[in-house]
Every structure is written in structure tokens, then in C-alpha cells.
């Protein structure tokens, strides 16, 4: 089954300090697609070789909050290309263009009454 996805509804965020005085630009292509379609995600206007943490969040139809994050270092031009660059840690590591989506987990503070039994 293909599930439609709107990348803009994922609440992509960046945790960083930018000394350039210019806000980073987040580009996602396509902005709409099916959940199994690869998304090209690029973050520009960063300081070269800057440590950056990317966060993604998704609110499900059941009001469950899912989240993922990954640590990157921008290249010499101040750009991170998620489909080409390696995540150095977070909810996934390595070169994974859809890692911020497939590695999502229920947010720790999502439901206090929910328990998992193995």
C-alpha cells in the first residue's frame, strides 16, 4: 500500500548556531509524494564544516508524535545533502536519503501511559 506524504508536514528543523547572519535554506524535492519515494533534502547557507543536527517530527492520525534526528557536518561550501552525506549519529547512521523518515520512533514524552512489553 502506498501512503501519500507531504514533506512539509514533517516539521523538519535544524539545531545549530549560524555565524553567517543568514538563515539556512531547507530544500526538499519533491515536496509531495508517496512514502516510498526518495526525497532529496538539502540544507544550504551553513558555515563550512559546521556540526548540524537535523530533526524530523510527524503527528499521526492517532495524535502520536514520531521523531527522528541525525548529526551531520556541512561540506566546504556550507551545504548538507542528506541523500549523499553520511549521518554521524542520531536515530540512524550512514548515507540514508530517507533516514529521517524510516528511523522515526515514538517520541519519549508522547504517551505517558503507554508501555511496551517484550
N, C-alpha and C positions, 0 to 999 in steps of 0.2 A: 504494500500500500504506500502510495506517495502522499506525503503530508506537505501542504503548502507552508512556506516560511517567508516572513518578511524580516530581512536582516536588520531593518531599522528598529524593529520591536525587541531586539535582543539587548538593548541598553549597553552597548559597548562603551567602555570607559577606560581612561588612561590614568594611572597614578604615577606622577612624575614631577620633577622640577625643571622648568624650561627657562634658561637664561637668555634665550634669543629675544624675548619680548613679543613673540609671535605665537599665536595659538596653533597647536598641532592640527593637522587636517587628517581625518579618517575617511578613506575611500573604500567602498565596498562595491564589487561588481559580481553578479547582478545584485540589485537591491531587493529583488523579489525572485523567488524560485522555489523549487521543491527541496525538501530537507536533504535529499541525497545528491543535489547538485553542488559541485565545488564552488566556493565563494573566494574571490581574490580580495584579500584585505591588505591595505597598505596604509601606513601611518607616516606622514611627512612633516617637515618643519620641526624636526627634533635636533638636539645638539648631537654632532657626530660622536659615536661611541658612547652614547648615553644609555644607562640602565633604565628600562621601562617595564612596568607591569601592566599587561592588558587584562581587563576583567570583562566577562560577559554574564548577563543575567537574563532569565526568561521566567515569566509568570505564566504558569499553566492554567488551563481552564478550571482546574480544581483549586486555584489560588495557592498552589505550591510554588515556592521560589527556588529555581535551579540556578547554579552558578558555576563558573569555571574561571581560571586565571592562568597566565603564563608570563614568564620573565624572559625578556629579550634585551639585546644590545643593538642599538641603531648602527647602521653602517657608516662609512666615512662621509656620506652625503646627508646623514641625519634621517635616514629612511629605514623603516621596518617593513619587509614584505613577508607576511605570515606564511604564504604558500612556498616561499623559498628559504627563509631563515629558520634557524633552529631555536625552539624554546629551550631555555636552560634550566627550567624547573616550573613548578606550579602543579596544576592538575594533570599535566602531561609534559613530556619532554620530547625533543626531536623535531624533525621537519614534518609538520602536520597541518595542512591547509585548513582542515575543519576541526582541529583540536579544541578550539574554544566552544564548539558545539557538542561534539561527541563525548567530551570529558566532563560535561556538566554533572554535578551531584546536587542532591537536595541541600539547600543552604542550612548550616548548623542551627540557626535560630528560627528555622521555618515553622516547625510544629513541635512544640514542647511535649505534647502528649504522645507523639509517635515513637514507637520502639521497634527495633529490628531484632529478630530472634534468628539464630542460625541453628 
